[in-house]
Amino acid sequence: MPRYCQVTGKKTVTANNVSHANNRTRRTQKPNLQKKKFFLPGEQRWIKLQVSARGIRIIDKKGIEQVVKEMRERGEKI
């Protein structure tokens, strides 16, 4: 499974840990990814997606059919 949200495209970013003495070291910030199964009523099948918490909210708002259509237009394989 990918390390990015398949709906929003969020992925790991780099940032700094800053100590009390203002020393900076590099660190990574990972998105809040969840593995979820969604049912596509138009195709009568289940799909597995790795989505962020925001991606789940987008699916709730737009509907899974619309989100899958947009993902296919972007070239995402489902």
C-alpha positions in Angstrom: 0.0 0.0 0.0 1.2 3.5 -0.7 2.4 5.9 2.0 0.0 8.7 0.7 -3.7 9.3 0.8 -5.3 8.1 -2.4 -8.0 10.7 -2.2 -6.2 13.9 -1.2 -2.6 13.1 -2.1 -1.3 13.9 1.3 2.1 12.3 1.9 5.0 12.4 4.4 6.7 15.8 4.8 9.9 16.8 6.6 10.2 19.3 9.4 12.5 20.2 12.3 12.6 19.1 15.9 13.5 22.2 17.9 15.1 21.8 21.3 15.0 24.2 24.2 18.5 25.2 23.2 17.2 25.9 19.7 19.1 23.0 18.2 17.3 21.7 15.0 17.2 18.1 13.8 15.3 16.8 10.9 12.2 14.7 11.4 9.2 13.4 9.4 5.6 14.1 9.8 3.3 11.3 8.5 -0.3 11.8 7.5 -3.1 10.1 9.5 -3.7 7.2 7.1 -6.4 4.5 7.5 -7.0 1.4 5.5 -10.8 1.4 4.6 -13.1 -0.7 2.5 -15.8 1.1 0.5 -18.7 -0.4 -1.4 -19.2 0.9 -5.0 -22.9 0.4 -5.7 -22.5 1.1 -9.4 -20.0 -1.7 -9.9 -21.4 -4.0 -7.1 -18.0 -4.5 -5.6 -15.8 -3.5 -2.6 -12.6 -1.5 -3.0 -9.8 -1.0 -0.5 -8.3 2.5 -0.1 -5.7 4.0 2.1 -7.1 7.4 3.0 -6.4 10.1 5.5 -8.9 11.3 8.0 -9.6 14.3 5.7 -10.1 11.9 2.8 -12.7 10.0 4.7 -14.6 13.3 5.3 -14.4 14.2 1.6 -15.9 10.8 0.8 -18.7 11.4 3.3 -19.4 14.8 1.7 -19.1 14.0 -2.0 -19.9 10.3 -2.1 -17.7 7.4 -3.0 -18.9 7.3 -6.6 -17.9 11.0 -7.3 -14.5 10.5 -5.5 -13.7 7.4 -7.5 -14.6 9.2 -10.7 -12.2 12.0 -9.9 -9.4 9.5 -8.9 -9.8 7.7 -12.2 -9.6 11.1 -14.1 -6.3 11.7 -12.3 -5.0 8.4 -13.5 -5.2 6.5 -10.1 -5.7 2.8 -10.6 -8.6 1.3 -8.6 
